[in-house]
Amino acid sequence: MFTGIVECIGTITLITSSDDSGTTLSISTPAFLLSDAHLGDSISINGTCLTITSFTLSPPSFTVGVSPETLRRTNLGRLSQNSHVNLERAVSASTRMGGHFVQGHVDTVATILSVVEDGEARVFRFAPRDEEVLRYVVEKGYVTIDGASLTVTRVSDHVPASGEGVGKIGLKGDEGGERRGWWEVMLIAYTQEKVVTAGKRVGDEVNVEVDMVGKYVEKSVRGYFEGLEKEGEKGGEGGSVLERMVGRIVEERMKR
């Protein structure tokens, strides 16, 4: 578990791949990050939870193994030597929860559609590869971008018609040059100095993890409505689930 508060930026020093051991990333880091490190510890690299397989304190560096599945689902497969990555150690009992609960399980990658200066801040607009995640992205809610906990400032689920809205800034390779939806976050000047996202450009990809709370709420609500459906089928009740739910609420109110 992580907080989404990036502790430091590391540098990829070596990438090795083999059929036997898969892909290994060697990462240099400020010394403090490894001050309490142990083999097998979890660490967030661009928002991806990985395991420390080896480390040295002088010079401070560590290695992690990356599976083919992780390379496909994240932007880690696009890293090269000297690439910079966001780093955060797993939470401890004394960690302050300055961001939100982050699992390090990347849901999808998103493409940067635009970067706009707003005073000293920068506004980034993202379009997800998997559009299903948009239902968990809400204005003023949390979203994790490359491991950094950020607040959504705007969101659009709109499916644009040809030549309309978001389609005008679609990227090459999109179907018809259109995107089905997007959200925006704002990076203040301080945050720009602490995360790798600030240095990315239009067309670059970021790892995305949506707020897990939304997933739990969705599952609970779905279970509730499915329960009502089953009750209605057994009791031979007519009407929609919504009608029966409203009727139940009214009935409970009348009993008071």
C-alpha positions as CSV (number, residue, x, y, z in Angstrom):
1,M,0.0,0.0,0.0
2,F,1.2,3.5,-0.8
3,T,0.0,7.1,-0.3
4,G,0.7,8.6,-3.8
5,I,3.2,11.1,-2.3
6,V,6.3,10.6,-4.4
7,E,9.4,10.5,-2.2
8,C,12.0,11.0,-4.8
9,I,12.9,10.6,-8.5
10,G,15.2,7.7,-9.5
11,T,17.2,7.1,-12.6
12,I,17.2,3.9,-14.7
13,T,20.9,2.8,-14.9
14,L,20.5,-0.5,-16.6
15,I,17.8,-2.7,-18.3
16,T,18.5,-6.3,-18.8
17,S,16.2,-8.9,-20.4
18,S,16.5,-12.7,-20.9
19,D,14.2,-15.6,-21.6
20,D,15.1,-17.1,-18.2
21,S,14.8,-14.2,-15.8
22,G,12.6,-11.8,-17.7
23,T,13.3,-8.0,-17.5
24,T,15.3,-6.5,-14.6
25,L,15.5,-2.7,-13.9
26,S,18.5,-1.3,-12.1
27,I,17.7,2.1,-10.5
28,S,19.9,4.7,-8.8
29,T,18.2,6.6,-6.0
30,P,19.0,9.1,-3.2
31,A,20.5,7.2,-0.2
32,F,17.6,7.8,2.2
33,L,15.2,5.7,0.2
34,L,17.3,2.6,1.0
35,S,18.0,3.5,4.6
36,D,15.5,0.9,5.9
37,A,15.4,-1.4,2.8
38,H,15.1,-5.1,2.9
39,L,15.1,-7.7,0.2
40,G,11.5,-8.4,-0.8
41,D,10.3,-5.0,0.1
42,S,7.5,-3.5,-2.1
43,I,8.3,-0.2,-3.8
44,S,6.3,1.9,-6.2
45,I,8.0,2.7,-9.5
46,N,5.9,5.1,-11.6
47,G,2.9,3.8,-9.6
48,T,3.6,0.1,-10.2
49,C,4.2,-2.0,-7.1
50,L,7.3,-4.1,-7.6
51,T,9.7,-6.1,-5.4
52,I,13.2,-5.2,-4.5
53,T,15.4,-8.1,-5.5
54,S,18.8,-6.6,-4.6
55,F,20.2,-3.3,-3.4
56,T,23.5,-1.6,-2.6
57,L,24.0,1.3,-0.2
58,S,27.2,2.7,-1.9
59,P,26.3,3.8,-4.5
60,P,22.7,3.7,-3.5
61,S,20.8,1.6,-6.1
62,F,18.4,-1.4,-6.3
63,T,17.0,-3.8,-8.8
64,V,13.4,-5.0,-9.5
65,G,12.1,-7.7,-11.8
66,V,9.3,-6.9,-14.2
67,S,7.0,-9.5,-15.7
68,P,5.9,-9.4,-19.4
69,E,2.3,-8.8,-18.2
70,T,3.5,-5.7,-16.3
71,L,5.4,-4.4,-19.3
72,R,2.3,-4.7,-21.4
73,R,-0.1,-3.0,-18.9
74,T,2.2,-0.1,-17.9
75,N,4.6,2.4,-19.4
76,L,7.6,0.6,-17.8
77,G,8.2,-1.2,-21.1
78,R,9.0,2.2,-22.7
79,L,11.7,3.1,-20.2
80,S,15.3,3.3,-21.4
81,Q,18.7,4.0,-19.8
82,N,18.7,7.3,-18.0
83,S,14.9,7.5,-17.8
84,H,13.6,9.1,-14.6
85,V,10.9,7.4,-12.5
86,N,8.8,8.3,-9.5
87,L,9.7,6.3,-6.3
88,E,7.8,5.7,-3.1
89,R,8.3,3.1,-0.4
90,A,5.4,1.1,1.0
91,V,3.5,2.7,3.9
92,S,4.5,2.0,7.5
93,A,2.7,2.5,10.8
94,S,4.3,5.9,11.1
95,T,3.5,7.1,7.5
96,R,1.4,10.2,7.2
97,M,-1.5,9.7,4.8
98,G,-0.9,12.9,2.7
99,G,-2.4,11.5,-0.5
100,H,-4.9,8.6,-0.7
101,F,-4.8,4.8,-0.6
102,V,-2.8,3.6,-3.6
103,Q,-2.3,-0.1,-4.3
104,G,0.3,0.1,-7.0
105,H,-1.9,-1.9,-9.3
106,V,-2.0,0.0,-12.6
107,D,-5.5,0.0,-14.2
108,T,-4.5,1.4,-17.6
109,V,-2.2,3.8,-19.3
110,A,-3.3,7.2,-20.5
111,T,-2.0,9.5,-23.2
112,I,-1.3,13.2,-22.6
113,L,-3.5,15.1,-25.0
114,S,-2.5,18.6,-24.0
115,V,-0.3,20.6,-21.6
116,V,-1.4,24.2,-20.8
117,E,0.3,26.8,-18.7
118,D,-1.9,28.4,-16.1
119,G,0.2,31.0,-14.2
120,E,3.0,28.9,-12.6
121,A,0.9,25.8,-12.8
122,R,0.5,23.3,-15.7
123,V,-2.8,21.7,-16.7
124,F,-2.5,18.2,-18.1
125,R,-5.3,16.5,-20.1
126,F,-5.2,12.7,-20.2
127,A,-7.2,10.2,-22.4
128,P,-7.2,6.6,-21.1
129,R,-6.4,3.6,-23.3
130,D,-9.1,1.6,-21.4
131,E,-12.1,3.9,-21.4
132,E,-13.9,1.9,-18.8
133,V,-11.9,3.6,-16.0
134,L,-13.6,6.9,-16.8
135,R,-16.6,5.9,-14.7
136,Y,-14.3,6.0,-11.6
137,V,-12.8,9.4,-12.4
138,V,-14.8,12.3,-10.9
139,E,-14.2,16.0,-10.5
140,K,-12.4,16.8,-7.3
141,G,-11.7,13.1,-6.8
142,Y,-8.3,11.3,-6.7
143,V,-6.4,9.7,-9.5
144,T,-2.9,8.3,-9.4
145,I,-0.7,9.4,-12.3
146,D,2.7,7.6,-12.5
147,G,2.4,7.0,-8.7
148,A,1.5,10.5,-7.8
149,S,-1.8,11.2,-6.0
150,L,-3.4,14.1,-7.9
151,T,-6.8,15.8,-7.8
152,V,-9.0,15.8,-10.9
153,T,-10.0,19.3,-11.9
154,R,-12.1,18.5,-14.9
155,V,-13.5,15.4,-16.5
156,S,-15.5,14.6,-19.7
157,D,-17.2,11.3,-20.5
158,H,-18.6,12.8,-23.7
159,V,-18.4,10.7,-26.8
160,P,-17.7,13.3,-29.5
161,A,-19.3,13.3,-32.9
162,S,-17.1,13.5,-36.0
163,G,-15.1,16.7,-36.0
164,E,-16.5,17.8,-32.6
165,G,-14.8,18.7,-29.3
166,V,-12.0,16.4,-28.2
167,G,-11.7,14.9,-31.7
168,K,-10.0,18.1,-32.8
169,I,-7.0,17.4,-30.6
170,G,-6.9,13.6,-31.2
171,L,-3.6,12.0,-31.7
172,K,-2.4,10.1,-34.8
173,G,-3.3,6.5,-34.6
174,D,-6.7,7.1,-33.0
175,E,-9.8,5.9,-34.8
176,G,-10.9,9.0,-36.7
177,G,-8.6,11.1,-34.6
178,E,-11.0,11.0,-31.7
179,R,-10.9,10.3,-28.0
180,R,-14.0,9.2,-26.1
181,G,-13.3,11.0,-22.9
182,W,-10.6,12.7,-20.8
183,W,-9.8,14.3,-17.5
184,E,-7.4,17.0,-16.3
185,V,-5.2,17.6,-13.4
186,M,-3.2,20.6,-12.4
187,L,0.5,20.5,-11.2
188,I,1.5,23.4,-9.1
189,A,5.1,24.7,-9.3
190,Y,6.2,22.7,-6.2
191,T,4.8,19.4,-7.6
192,Q,6.4,20.0,-11.0
193,E,9.8,19.7,-9.3
194,K,8.9,16.4,-7.5
195,V,7.4,14.2,-10.2
196,V,8.4,13.0,-13.6
197,T,5.0,13.8,-15.2
198,A,5.9,17.5,-15.3
199,G,8.6,16.8,-17.9
200,K,6.4,14.8,-20.2
201,R,5.0,16.0,-23.4
202,V,1.9,15.6,-25.6
203,G,1.7,12.0,-26.8
204,D,3.6,10.5,-23.9
205,E,2.0,7.9,-21.7
206,V,1.5,7.7,-18.0
207,N,0.4,4.9,-15.6
208,V,-3.1,5.4,-14.1
209,E,-4.7,3.9,-11.0
210,V,-8.2,5.0,-10.2
211,D,-9.4,5.4,-6.6
212,M,-10.2,2.0,-5.3
213,V,-13.1,3.4,-3.2
214,G,-15.1,3.9,-6.4
215,K,-14.7,0.2,-7.3
216,Y,-16.0,-0.9,-3.9
217,V,-19.0,1.4,-4.0
218,E,-19.8,0.2,-7.5
219,K,-19.7,-3.5,-6.5
220,S,-21.8,-2.8,-3.4
221,V,-24.5,-0.9,-5.3
222,R,-24.5,-3.5,-8.1
223,G,-25.0,-6.3,-5.5
224,Y,-27.8,-4.4,-3.9
225,F,-29.7,-4.0,-7.2
226,E,-29.1,-7.6,-8.2
227,G,-30.5,-8.6,-4.8
228,L,-33.7,-6.5,-5.5
229,E,-33.9,-8.1,-9.0
230,K,-33.9,-11.6,-7.5
231,E,-36.4,-10.7,-4.8
232,G,-38.7,-9.3,-7.5
233,E,-38.4,-12.4,-9.6
234,K,-39.2,-14.7,-6.6
235,G,-42.1,-12.6,-5.4
236,G,-43.5,-12.0,-8.9
237,E,-43.3,-8.2,-8.4
238,G,-43.7,-6.0,-11.4
239,G,-42.0,-2.7,-12.2
240,S,-38.4,-1.8,-12.5
241,V,-35.8,-2.2,-9.8
242,L,-35.8,1.5,-9.2
243,E,-39.6,1.5,-8.7
244,R,-39.4,-1.3,-6.2
245,M,-36.5,0.5,-4.4
246,V,-38.5,3.7,-4.1
247,G,-41.6,1.8,-3.0
248,R,-39.6,0.1,-0.3
249,I,-38.2,3.5,0.9
250,V,-41.8,5.0,1.0
251,E,-43.0,1.9,2.9
252,E,-40.3,2.3,5.5
253,R,-41.1,6.0,5.9
254,M,-44.8,5.3,6.4
255,K,-44.1,2.9,9.2
256,R,-42.4,5.6,11.3
